[in-house]
């Protein structure tokens, strides 16, 4: 009988605990399940967004690669750029789309728009490597726009070692524009040395040296 009363007391205790805590327990389980389902839905949404951004970017690449891109094609390309940057602004595709936007602007001789697009990448939340590419292209645009001093300032900021050869090549172009031929020679030689160090191909630099009269420069 003592054992029976002990079991009844335990059962009563369980009932009392459930009465006081059962609702909270059920709510916790529901919240946990909802959290899992919500996370899975968010993951699926993110995957769908990434797929959509990738598809639009591939379409943009195909258009931009056409050497005979006409006005209609450029308009279509800009429409894709706007869609990618508006709907997928935090993705790598948005940053790359802005680089293409700058290239299209340069092809049209619209250097102001090219500077604006590249500046958005440099000043935004782009990946470091993409920002560095934008800086290199911005420096080229500034040289073409008659502002090599600004190009040199850009080249002194945020260029990783993996792009150092390209940086020195463009630095040489800026010095040529400033008629600082000795500095240009040194920059071009440094560019070639860095290209060898990093196992990269860097075309046209030897020709630039030759044009400066640096006949003793070697690859």
Beta strands, then each sheet from edge to edge (+ up, - down):
end
